Amino acid sequence: MSSPRNDGGFLTQEQREKLRIAVQNAETLSLTSPRSPTGSTTSALLQQYELHQQQVRAAAAAARGGGGGGGAGARHARRSHSGKAVKLKKDGAGGKGTWGRLIDADTATFLDRNDPNYDSDEEPYELIEAPATTPLEDYKKSFVTIIEEYFSTGDVKQTGSDLKELGYDDFHRYFVKKLVSMAMDRHDKEKEMVSVLLSSLYGDGLSSTQIKLGFVMLLQAVDDLAVDIPDAVDVLALFIARAVVDDILPPAFLNKAKGSLTESSKGLQVLQIAAKSYLSAPHHAELLERRWGGSTHITVEEVKRRITDLLKEYIKNGDTAEACRCIRELAVPFFHHEVVKRAVTLGMESPAAETLIVKLLKEASEEGLISSSQMVKGFSRIVESLDDLSLDIPSAKSQFQTLVSKAVSEGWLDSSYESSGANGSVQDDDHEKLRRYKREAVSMIHEYFLSDDIPELIRTLKELGLPEYNPVFIKKLITIAMDRKNREKEMASVLLSSLSMELFSSEDIVKGFIMLLESAEDTALDILDASDELGLFLARAVIDDVLAPLNLDEIGSILPPSCSGAETLNMARSLASARHSGERLLRCWGGGTGWAVEDAKDKITKLLEEYESGGDVGEACKCIREMGMPFFNHEVVKKALVMAMEKKKECMLALLHECFGEGIITINQMTKGFSRVRDGLDDLALDIPDAREKFLSYVEYGKKNGWLVPSFGVAAST
């Protein structure tokens, strides 16, 4: 029977049983925590088993070799306090459960961002390469904020100031493009605000060139804009038409911009809509100004009225601060030259108010309310109208000279104005003859607009006997008409046609229009739409045969290269060469005299047919007069002569005799009518075999009664 005691190094039965159970559960035991009670017991048994095997092998070696060193492994075996065998590291730093080396510098350290004591400054620095930005990119980022702020506040002055602070004037085209494109996708209020802002900043923040380039970029990008804005084509056409009406884009822009567009571009459609749908409509200016509500927009006439009212109110109460506040609230810094002009004029009209006017202008200049350039421009405009002012204020010239000297000495008028000789014309007496003629011409034109009496005006011009000043009369006539209503504009065109037939040569008319085009910039200071109006007068002159189309080329060759009138001339060419231009231009001012050519011819034919059947000379003369087209009476003469040949009605000669006697048909209109019949005699002879003989008899009758100019002959037809 075996003893439970372990003699000779063998395990007891109880120990063997425990070892067997431990081996069977090796996998489970390997996963068990070494700190658990079961794990600790098992580990101890395994260590004892390994130690026992080492002792057995050592005893066997000793028995074989007779040495006694077999127990050295057991004597020097090192255990941890937990009973585990610990293998020392080669460098003596210890192992698990030991203190390690005295200074352990190889331990890896890291920052825990979840640590409450985490400090981001302890993070290692990392240099990141940032992309460099160009000035254009910086500019684009900045102006978007300016536009958004303007839509919120509506402050035109602040927006202009912010834009100036940005600098980069050559990049303003991108501002114009972004401004309009952002408004296109917004309400009518923002669209109107954009139009007002562009008009206000024109020439004072935004140059005309940059505005043109901005709109060209919009035209080129309209295909892309139409993807997000379905009505982009129509809205952009409205913006361009409005810009033309507001005089920030010239009418010639519509033709010039086509050169920068491809044939498939929707930009061409935009220009077509702007020209034909918006700018060709009757009263288009008023319609376009009110298209988006127009609540933020006031017309030039309204600004002038407000300036006059505030100046009159200032003269009554003498409150300079209040007057400056009102000028500032007008928010038209680009139009302050009008304040200067009207203020100085009021001061000359009322000597008692002169001191107040000087005080106001000085205060406005010192506060920076009226800029130096606007002050100089205002005084320069007064110089141009001194001759007219002298008619009502005899001492106007001396008063103005005194005021200029005072303004320069007090420092609120630039001294360069006086030294440049801008007021030298005040003391110039060498052109008294011309001044007298201008006064007479202005008086005649005003009387004509009241009486509509062309024969009387022509008679007065002949009595003056100064044909060398005929171009000056034309300039005065059209300049005065441009600042009046459509009725006077139509009357001016009718008078010009009559003068070209009876008194003025083609050279006189060409010179007159050259003078108008050369002074277009100055005229635009008083009449903002002067360029458009002058273009219409030129085109109408071509339609009325006052100017030949070749005369436009002649005028263009004489104009200085930098003259702004060149654009007006191009506009006139476009208008005159357009389809149905005759009908449109005869109705361009909507007057009762603006008949279409074909309508006028039909009316004349019916009038003569009724006269032929009724025989009432008085009624026929009345109808011809009521047509209001004295420049077209040569058509009456032509048709009357042809009807007399065809129907052998001598009553037609009686009608012409009566019309000539009453002054309805002038000698030049009569001569022109006979000339047109003479030129068409070959065609008439096909239907009327004796047309030539009859015409010769009519010519003889006309010369006998003084209808025709003495130089008229029939040699060309014989």
Secondary structure as the mmCIF struct_conf table of DSSP 4:
data_model
#
loop_
_struct_conf.conf_type_id
_struct_conf.id
_struct_conf.beg_label_comp_id
_struct_conf.beg_label_asym_id
_struct_conf.beg_label_seq_id
_struct_conf.end_label_comp_id
_struct_conf.end_label_asym_id
_struct_conf.end_label_seq_id
BEND BEND1 PRO A 4 ARG A 5
BEND BEND2 GLY A 8 GLY A 9
HELX_LH_PP_P HELX_LH_PP_P1 PHE A 10 THR A 12
HELX_RH_AL_P HELX_RH_AL_P1 GLN A 13 GLN A 24
TURN_TY1_P TURN_TY1_P1 ASN A 25 ASN A 25
HELX_RH_AL_P HELX_RH_AL_P2 ALA A 26 LEU A 31
BEND BEND3 THR A 32 THR A 32
TURN_TY1_P TURN_TY1_P2 PRO A 34 ARG A 35
BEND BEND4 SER A 36 SER A 36
HELX_RH_AL_P HELX_RH_AL_P3 PRO A 37 GLY A 65
BEND BEND5 GLY A 68 GLY A 68
TURN_TY1_P TURN_TY1_P3 GLY A 70 GLY A 71
HELX_RH_AL_P HELX_RH_AL_P4 ALA A 72 HIS A 76
STRN STRN1 ARG A 79 ARG A 79
TURN_TY1_P TURN_TY1_P4 HIS A 81 SER A 82
BEND BEND6 GLY A 83 GLY A 83
STRN STRN2 ALA A 85 ALA A 85
HELX_LH_PP_P HELX_LH_PP_P2 LYS A 87 LYS A 89
TURN_TY1_P TURN_TY1_P5 LYS A 90 ASP A 91
BEND BEND7 GLY A 92 GLY A 92
TURN_TY1_P TURN_TY1_P6 LYS A 96 GLY A 97
BEND BEND8 THR A 98 THR A 98
BEND BEND9 LEU A 102 ILE A 103
TURN_TY1_P TURN_TY1_P7 ALA A 105 ASP A 106
TURN_TY1_P TURN_TY1_P8 ARG A 113 ASN A 114
BEND BEND10 ASP A 115 ASP A 115
TURN_TY1_P TURN_TY1_P9 PRO A 116 ASN A 117
HELX_RH_3T_P HELX_RH_3T_P1 SER A 120 GLU A 122
BEND BEND11 GLU A 123 GLU A 123
HELX_LH_PP_P HELX_LH_PP_P3 PRO A 124 TYR A 125
HELX_LH_PP_P HELX_LH_PP_P4 ALA A 130 THR A 134
HELX_RH_AL_P HELX_RH_AL_P5 PRO A 135 THR A 153
HELX_RH_AL_P HELX_RH_AL_P6 VAL A 156 LEU A 166
HELX_RH_3T_P HELX_RH_3T_P2 ASP A 169 PHE A 171
HELX_RH_AL_P HELX_RH_AL_P7 HIS A 172 MET A 184
TURN_TY1_P TURN_TY1_P10 ASP A 185 ASP A 185
BEND BEND12 ARG A 186 ARG A 186
HELX_RH_AL_P HELX_RH_AL_P8 ASP A 188 LEU A 201
STRN STRN3 TYR A 202 TYR A 202
TURN_TY1_P TURN_TY1_P11 GLY A 203 GLY A 205
STRN STRN4 LEU A 206 LEU A 206
HELX_RH_AL_P HELX_RH_AL_P9 SER A 208 ASP A 228
TURN_TY1_P TURN_TY1_P12 PRO A 230 ASP A 231
HELX_RH_AL_P HELX_RH_AL_P10 ALA A 232 VAL A 245
TURN_TY1_P TURN_TY1_P13 ASP A 246 ASP A 247
BEND BEND13 ILE A 248 LEU A 249
TURN_TY1_P TURN_TY1_P14 PRO A 251 ALA A 252
HELX_RH_AL_P HELX_RH_AL_P11 PHE A 253 LYS A 256
HELX_RH_3T_P HELX_RH_3T_P3 ALA A 257 SER A 260
BEND BEND14 LEU A 261 LEU A 261
TURN_TY1_P TURN_TY1_P15 GLU A 263 SER A 264
TURN_TY1_P TURN_TY1_P16 LYS A 266 LYS A 266
HELX_RH_AL_P HELX_RH_AL_P12 GLY A 267 ILE A 273
HELX_RH_PI_P HELX_RH_PI_P1 ALA A 274 TYR A 278
BEND BEND15 LEU A 279 ALA A 281
TURN_TY1_P TURN_TY1_P17 PRO A 282 HIS A 283
HELX_RH_AL_P HELX_RH_AL_P13 HIS A 284 GLU A 289
TURN_TY1_P TURN_TY1_P18 ARG A 290 TRP A 292
TURN_TY1_P TURN_TY1_P19 SER A 295 THR A 296
HELX_RH_AL_P HELX_RH_AL_P14 VAL A 300 ASN A 317
HELX_RH_AL_P HELX_RH_AL_P15 THR A 320 LEU A 330
HELX_RH_3T_P HELX_RH_3T_P4 PRO A 333 PHE A 335
HELX_RH_AL_P HELX_RH_AL_P16 HIS A 336 GLU A 349
HELX_RH_3T_P HELX_RH_3T_P5 PRO A 351 ALA A 353
HELX_RH_AL_P HELX_RH_AL_P17 GLU A 354 GLU A 366
TURN_TY1_P TURN_TY1_P20 GLU A 367 GLY A 368
BEND BEND16 LEU A 369 ILE A 370
HELX_RH_AL_P HELX_RH_AL_P18 SER A 372 GLU A 384
TURN_TY1_P TURN_TY1_P21 SER A 385 SER A 385
HELX_RH_AL_P HELX_RH_AL_P19 LEU A 386 ASP A 392
TURN_TY1_P TURN_TY1_P22 PRO A 394 SER A 395
HELX_RH_AL_P HELX_RH_AL_P20 ALA A 396 GLU A 410
TURN_TY1_P TURN_TY1_P23 GLY A 411 GLY A 411
BEND BEND17 TRP A 412 LEU A 413
HELX_RH_AL_P HELX_RH_AL_P21 SER A 415 SER A 419
TURN_TY1_P TURN_TY1_P24 SER A 420 ASN A 423
HELX_RH_3T_P HELX_RH_3T_P6 GLY A 424 GLN A 427
TURN_TY1_P TURN_TY1_P25 ASP A 430 HIS A 431
HELX_RH_AL_P HELX_RH_AL_P22 GLU A 432 SER A 451
HELX_RH_AL_P HELX_RH_AL_P23 ILE A 454 LEU A 464
TURN_TY1_P TURN_TY1_P26 GLY A 465 GLY A 465
HELX_RH_3T_P HELX_RH_3T_P7 PRO A 467 TYR A 469
HELX_RH_AL_P HELX_RH_AL_P24 ASN A 470 MET A 482
TURN_TY1_P TURN_TY1_P27 ASP A 483 ASP A 483
BEND BEND18 ARG A 484 ARG A 484
HELX_RH_AL_P HELX_RH_AL_P25 ASN A 486 GLU A 502
TURN_TY1_P TURN_TY1_P28 LEU A 503 LEU A 503
HELX_RH_AL_P HELX_RH_AL_P26 SER A 506 GLU A 518
TURN_TY1_P TURN_TY1_P29 SER A 519 SER A 519
HELX_RH_AL_P HELX_RH_AL_P27 ALA A 520 ASP A 526
TURN_TY1_P TURN_TY1_P30 LEU A 528 ASP A 529
HELX_RH_AL_P HELX_RH_AL_P28 ALA A 530 ILE A 543
TURN_TY1_P TURN_TY1_P31 ASP A 544 ASP A 545
BEND BEND19 VAL A 546 LEU A 547
HELX_RH_AL_P HELX_RH_AL_P29 PRO A 549 ILE A 558
BEND BEND20 LEU A 559 LEU A 559
TURN_TY1_P TURN_TY1_P32 PRO A 561 SER A 562
TURN_TY1_P TURN_TY1_P33 SER A 564 SER A 564
HELX_RH_AL_P HELX_RH_AL_P30 GLY A 565 SER A 577
BEND BEND21 ALA A 578 ALA A 578
TURN_TY1_P TURN_TY1_P34 ARG A 579 HIS A 580
HELX_RH_AL_P HELX_RH_AL_P31 SER A 581 LEU A 586
TURN_TY1_P TURN_TY1_P35 ARG A 587 TRP A 589
TURN_TY1_P TURN_TY1_P36 GLY A 592 THR A 593
HELX_RH_AL_P HELX_RH_AL_P32 VAL A 597 GLY A 614
HELX_RH_AL_P HELX_RH_AL_P33 VAL A 617 MET A 627
TURN_TY1_P TURN_TY1_P37 GLY A 628 GLY A 628
HELX_RH_3T_P HELX_RH_3T_P8 PRO A 630 PHE A 632
HELX_RH_AL_P HELX_RH_AL_P34 ASN A 633 LYS A 647
TURN_TY1_P TURN_TY1_P38 GLU A 650 GLU A 650
HELX_RH_AL_P HELX_RH_AL_P35 CYS A 651 GLY A 661
TURN_TY1_P TURN_TY1_P39 GLU A 662 GLY A 663
BEND BEND22 ILE A 664 ILE A 665
HELX_RH_AL_P HELX_RH_AL_P36 ILE A 667 ASP A 679
TURN_TY1_P TURN_TY1_P40 GLY A 680 GLY A 680
HELX_RH_AL_P HELX_RH_AL_P37 LEU A 681 ASP A 687
TURN_TY1_P TURN_TY1_P41 PRO A 689 ASP A 690
HELX_RH_AL_P HELX_RH_AL_P38 ALA A 691 LYS A 704
TURN_TY1_P TURN_TY1_P42 ASN A 705 GLY A 706
BEND BEND23 LEU A 708 LEU A 708
TURN_TY1_P TURN_TY1_P43 PRO A 710 SER A 711
HELX_RH_3T_P HELX_RH_3T_P9 ALA A 715 SER A 717
#
